[in-house]
Amino acid sequence: MSLDAWISLTVVLAVFPLMAFSRLGPDIVLLGAVILLLTLGVIDPAQALGGFSSTGLFTVAFMYVLVASIRETGGIDLIIRFVLGRPRSESGALARLILPVASLSGFLNNTPVVATYIPAVLSWSRRLKLPAHRLLMPLSFASILGGTITLFGTSTNLVVHGLLVERYPDLAMGLFDLAWVGLPVALLGLLYLIVVAPHLLPSRRGTASAFENPREFTIEMEVDPAGPLVDRTVEEAGLRHLRELFLVEIERDGNVVSVVGPGERLKGGDRLVFAGTSDGAVELQQIRGLVPSRHGESSLEKEYKERRLVEAVVSDQCQFVGKSIRDGHFRTLYGAAVLAVCRGGERVAGNLGQVRLQPADVLLLEARPPFIERHRQSRDFLLISQVNGQARPKHEKAWLAWSILAGVVALATTGVMSMMNAAMLGAVLVLVTGCCSVGAAKRGLDTQVLLTIAASFGLGAALESSGAAATLAGLALGLADGNPWLLLIGSYLLVAMLTELVTNNAAAVITFPVVMASAESLGVSPMPFVVAVMFAASASFITPIGYQTNLMVHGPGGYRFGDFLRVGGLLNVLTAVVALTLIPLVWGF
């Protein structure tokens, strides 16, 4: 191999462990790798920036706007209220949940679908007296399976199809071509989730049980009207820097002061709510002017318009991962107070301020009402939902948003417009008709995914132009002994393994030139290999970190790493067997 090929291969091999095991986001890692290759002269500026002009990338971006319109108008909530109902058995509940989710995920990005469903499922499971962990993992897996049915189903399908069209313009696929394989894969996978998966899931406690009793993680005191703390600020009263406790809120005359600042002045009869350990009660009793609360009902069990109790799932990109809540100044940064932390279905005991956050931790927060909208699209949180919050009311424009999406699908299916043009037209229409505001559209764009896709193109170009892809293809052919079946299986397994460690888009785009070079060297059609890359990149069931929706349900469901391996491992094998059997029958070598 040439020096450029060795450099390209070294950089690519370094990228995968960095994305899998470092706290750097995949977009940062991949952009850094592209900059390094550009600096070393392995690729030129046109190749480095080629991803930003990809039709697949722009199609994904426009689809994000369409999905934002469905979400903003309450279109998904409308379906949730219609389909969940009151089933009589667990299998009936699973069917009512996963069949609509899989159908929606064939046309919408599955992350907002799952994000909208999770709060509804938590509330629904309480009404059914069914543990939430029996439903949340199937919810995530069903959304992944549904994404394999159409080209719109996942961003990976759109991006890989864009690469295919650039390389072989005459091999463009129709919107529903994948359904020949995707539909059998999805149906068998959903049947597995209803019949087999419940027997493999052990009993787990979720956040609902961990957070159900506020008295377990809060202490309430009152300001003695005749005591020395009256008219003192929180700072002057010594309540700002307690060792074991945080002052969360002040209940005063039927109202509440949430996320209390150090300059707030105390009044006689104020009811102070502290979060922390029971040992902290001793510290409070030593402060003159504070007496135990005489009220029976906990302040957190009351509803106030000035505050919200929300659950937030910590992202692996959160700047607080590895930091303690107190040292990171969580309350100052987010304007929200942490009441409790749930990890693996259990509330984290001990000094709350010293808890070091981990990915998939679920935080019970007290915040002001604007917090939810302000941080809903934050990279620090995978999911933010109001505790016991009701689904938003039906919006009068939900039907219009769904109609625009249906029109986009019809235009792309009939070939009147390309998928990118149809998605672009749909994005313009939802903005013009008011189904989605410009601000909501901006928030709906997942810039990390878009940058990851664009940067992946640069690495793929480096492998191809340097000759590294051809060399790797030669090694793959040698291992497969020139057998297209073995090469197809090997390609599928490679992408499926990488997608469990890094993002599915990066795994697909970086391996694409190697797989295509292998097919070309063998002199067979590239189509079976293209479709195998699409399905393998989506088959992310065995780890919570392999796919974002898995990480979203990991905390609220109280799952452990082994739960995904136990349930998802068999599902991975099932989807691989079905896909690898059908792909060559539909797209021959």
KOLDRENGU-453244 format. One record per residue (C-alpha): x, y, z. Coordinates in steps of 0.05 Angstrom, whole numbers, plus 5000, padded with zeros to 4 digits. Layout:
XYZ ...
END
This chain:
500050005000 502150724990 503751195047 497051545039 493550875044 497150705109 495451395137 488151315118 487650625148 491050845212 486451445221 480251025208 482450485257 483751025310 476951345298 472750745319 475450645390 475451395401 468051435383 466450815424 470250965488 471751705493 466952255515 468252635451 462152645406 462452245341 461952895301 468053185336 472152545327 470352485253 471353225238 478153185272 480052585230 478052935166 482053555185 488153115199 487552765132 486653435097 492753715132 496953115113 494853185040 491352505037 484952845013 483753514980 478654035003 473453794953 473753094982 473853345054 467553765043 464153284995 459453035049 456453725058 453853704985 450953004990 443652924969 442852415025 445152915077 440253445053 434552945049 435852755122 435853495142 429253635107 426153015138 428053275207 423853895193 417953465171 418553045234 418953685276 412253915246 408953255264 411553315335 409854055343 402653975320 401553385367 400852895309 404452325346 400552465411 394152395371 396051695349 398451505419 391751685450 387951315395 391750655396 393950515468 387150415501 386249885556 388649205532 386948595574 393748255573 401148405568 401548125498 395648555478 399149165507 405549005469 401648925404 398049595414 404849925428 409849635379 405549555316 403950305310 411050495331 414150065277 409350355225 410951075246 418350935245 417950725172 416651465155 419151865214 425851905249 425151415306 428451845360 422752355366 417651785360 420751425420 421752085458 414352245450 412151535468 416251445532 412351915578 405751635551 408150915561 410351065633 403551355650 399950795611 403850245648 401750535715 394450515694 395249795670 399249605732 404449325684 411949455698 414649975649 420849565635 416449045601 414649565549 420350055540 425649595509 420549315459 418750045443 425950195423 426949545385 420349635347 422450335325 428950045298 425449485261 420449965231 426050385203 428249805158 421849815117 422850435075 428550885051 425551435095 425850975156 432851175179 437851705162 442751135146 438250865090 437851555059 445351685064 447450995037 442451074980 445451754965 452351424960 449550884915 446451384867 452851794863 456751174846 451550814803 446151314780 442250764744 441350354808 436950854845 431850514891 424550654902 421950874969 418850194985 423949744951 426849555019 420149295041 421348635005 426248475060 424548995113 417348785121 418848045135 424548255182 420048745219 414148255224 418347685251 422048155297 415448435325 412747735335 419147565373 418148185417 410947975434 411947225443 419247105464 422147745493 417547785555 420347115579 427547375573 426548035611 428047975686 424348385738 427049095742 425149715780 424350335738 424251075755 416851065771 418050655834 424550995851 421451685851 414451525874 415251755947 418052465954 418952376029 424451876016 429052395985 426653066012 426553396081 421653956096 422654486149 419155136167 421855826184 419855996256 416056656253 419256866318 426156606300 432556966277 431956756203 426057206186 427957716133 434857406123 437157186055 438356456040 445856606038 445756976105 441756416137 447255906119 442655496075 446555586011 452555136025 449954556067 454153926064 448653406054 442853806027 440354285973 434854795985 430154645927 423955075937 420155515985 412655445994 409756116015 402356316022 399855805972 405255955921 412155665909 418955965897 422655455854 430155395842 431555855901 437156365892 442056585946 438757285951 431757035966 429257316033 425956836083 419156996114 415956726177 412156076162 415955926098 416055186083 422954986059 424054356017 431054056018 433653485975 438953016001 440152486054 436352366118 442952496155 442353216133 436353296179 441053326238 444753906205 438254286194 435954176266 442254526290 440255166253 436555646299 430055886269 428255246231 422954766258 420354116228 414454206180 407654066210 404153966143 401953266125 402353276049 409153356017 410054015979 412553625918 405853255914 402253915902 401454245834 403954955824 403955355759 410755655778 414454995777 414954325741 417553655763 421053335704 425152715690 431452805647 435652235618 443052405617 446252355548 453152055537 454952755510 452853115574 458153575600 456653325671 458452595658 463952425707 462853075747 459253155813 452753545814 455354065863 462254175832 459154235763 454354775787 448354415756 443154875785 446655505761 447755235691 440754945678 436355335725 433854675754 434954325821 436453575824 431853225873 434152515862 438352075815 436151395790 441150905761 439650195740 432550255768 435150445838 435551125870 442751325882 443751385957 448651835994 450552565988 446752825927 451853365913 457452865907 453852405858 457852355793 453152295734 453551735684 450251635615 442951395621 442251655692 435151915704 434752575742 428552805778 428853565771 424854145797 424854705746 420955305722 415955175665 420455435608 425854915625 422554355584 422154725518 428955065529 432754415539 428453915501 433553915443 439653975488 445353485473 446153395548 439553025554 436652465513 429652565540 426053085582 418952935604 414253235655 412652775714 405352555708 404753055651 398952985604 399852915529 399053585495 392053715469 390153565398 392554125353 388154355295 394054305246 396053585261 391953335201 395553835156 402453615179 400652885167 397753065098 404153415078 408252815098 403552355059 404352804999 411952765005 411552005007 406851994946 411352454905 417652044921 414151374910 411151554842 417651854817 414652534805 420352824846 426752554875 426652404949 430753024964 426253484924 419953194955 422753265025 425053975010 418154164984 414953855046 419654235092 417854895058 410354745063 410354595138 413955255150 409355655105 402955345133 405155455205 405454715223 412554835246 415855495267 422855675243 425355605314 422354905322 425354705254 432254925277 431454555343 429153935304 435453905263 440153405296 446653765279 450853215311 447952695264 448653155203 455953325219 457452585233 454652395165 458352955128 465052795162 464252055148 464252205074 471252495081 473951865113 470551435060 473751865006 480551785038 479951025039 477851014966 482551524935 488751274973 487650554950 486450305021 479350085003 481849674944 487149334988 482049175042 477348914989 482848444965 483648175035 476148085042 475847704976 481547255000 477847105065 471346975026 475046534976 471546904919 464646674944 459447244940 455246914995 461046915044 462847625024 455647845036 455547515105 462347805123 460148505102 453848455142 457448215205 462848755200 457749325195 453349015249 459248965296 461549685283 454549975291 454249695363 460450095380 459650735341 453951105305 450350715250 451551275200 459051275210 459450515207 455550495141 458951085106 466150895124 465350155105 461350315041 467450424995 470749785020 464449375009 463349674940 470549544920 469848824942 463548724900 466749054839 473048624845 468648004848 464848234786 457948174818 452148664827 453249154884 445849174903 445848584952 451748894989 448549594991 442249315022 446248885071 449949515095 443249865106 440349285147 446649145186 447449875205 440349865233 441049205271 443249515337 439949125392 445248825437 447949445473 444650075501 450050515470 449250245399 443050645382 440251285413 433351005427 436450435466 440050935511 433551335518 429750745548 435750475587 434850935647 427250985652 426650235645 431850085699 435449615651 442449335658 447449225602 446148475602 438648565590 440048845521 444848275506 439847755529 433748015491 437348365434 442347815420 437147335394 433647895356 440248065323 441147345300 433847305276 434347945234 441147735206 438547045184 432247325152 435747905118 441647495091 436746965065 432147455029 437047985003 440247544948 433347294928 430847994915 437348294889 441347744856 448847724852 
END
